[in-house]
Amino acid sequence: MSDNGWPADRIDTESAHSARIYDYILGGKDYYPADKEAGDAMSHEWPALPVHMRANRDFMNRAVRWLAEEAGIRQFLDIGTGIPTSPNLHEIAQSVAPESRVVYVDNDPIVLTLSQGLLASTPEGKTSYIEADFQHPEAILDSAEFRDTLDLSKPVALTVIAIVHFVLDEDDAVGIVRRLLEPLPSGSYLAMSIGTAEFAPEEVGRVAREYAARNMPMRLRTFPEAEEFFEGLELVEPGITQVHKWHPDGSDSEPIRDEDIAMYGAVARKP
């Protein structure tokens, strides 16, 4: 076991990992020196990176609350969950509707080890965790946890937050998302955030090079490429926009500049 209590034989402590970099930059504690070094290097290249990452997390919180409060969704399939950070998705959904049911999916062994924080459901609801790779949707859809937690006769919200920029063209991120949406019934929703370099190309390009240098190549997308994920779906107003502009709640202590955000966000309904 590692000093953190994690299974050391399954965790590459010498290499940075995207989920742990995210945790470090957001002020978490579940990271290694390699993740801190990477996060510091990336923030040096783009000092707005912490603002960007917090805005993405806040988008997830607002989107889930909107889905629970406004759309009446009571079931969620969360892809690329990442290291637990309160409020987690189930905490947001169950604060609106205690009966909400959530399936979390990630392939990082640290997330699996820390998943107890994701499984603390209300008595009325249910949460479960699947260790699986987003790029293999059948492993998710064929799992007992998916079948036992979600009722596919009722709508489900599929949340894919800050993950597709790590899926390269040859792996067909759009096709993967469509495969995950396929079994979900009419009235289900897709909530996504999608990495882009359109607002700060030089700075975000330098961050992408730092990721690539650590064996995490990125595929940042244009607005038309972001639109491809939502073809055939009914976009919720205001459509596809930078994450800080999607249903802002006025909680930001300071105004956020567009050039400090490198993520599109949107929520859409499956007809």
Secondary structure as GFF3:
##gff-version 3
##sequence-region A 1 271
A	DSSP	three_ten_helix	8	10	.	.	.	ID=ss1
A	DSSP	alpha_helix	18	25	.	.	.	ID=ss2
A	DSSP	alpha_helix	33	45	.	.	.	ID=ss3
A	DSSP	alpha_helix	49	69	.	.	.	ID=ss4
A	DSSP	beta_strand	75	79	.	.	.	ID=ss5
A	DSSP	alpha_helix	89	96	.	.	.	ID=ss6
A	DSSP	beta_strand	101	106	.	.	.	ID=ss7
A	DSSP	alpha_helix	109	113	.	.	.	ID=ss8
A	DSSP	three_ten_helix	115	118	.	.	.	ID=ss9
A	DSSP	beta_strand	126	131	.	.	.	ID=ss10
A	DSSP	alpha_helix	137	141	.	.	.	ID=ss11
A	DSSP	alpha_helix	144	149	.	.	.	ID=ss12
A	DSSP	beta_strand	157	161	.	.	.	ID=ss13
A	DSSP	three_ten_helix	164	166	.	.	.	ID=ss14
A	DSSP	three_ten_helix	169	171	.	.	.	ID=ss15
A	DSSP	alpha_helix	173	181	.	.	.	ID=ss16
A	DSSP	beta_strand	189	195	.	.	.	ID=ss17
A	DSSP	alpha_helix	201	213	.	.	.	ID=ss18
A	DSSP	alpha_helix	223	227	.	.	.	ID=ss19
A	DSSP	three_ten_helix	228	230	.	.	.	ID=ss20
A	DSSP	beta_strand	234	235	.	.	.	ID=ss21
A	DSSP	beta_strand	241	242	.	.	.	ID=ss22
A	DSSP	three_ten_helix	243	245	.	.	.	ID=ss23
A	DSSP	three_ten_helix	258	260	.	.	.	ID=ss24
A	DSSP	beta_strand	263	269	.	.	.	ID=ss25
###
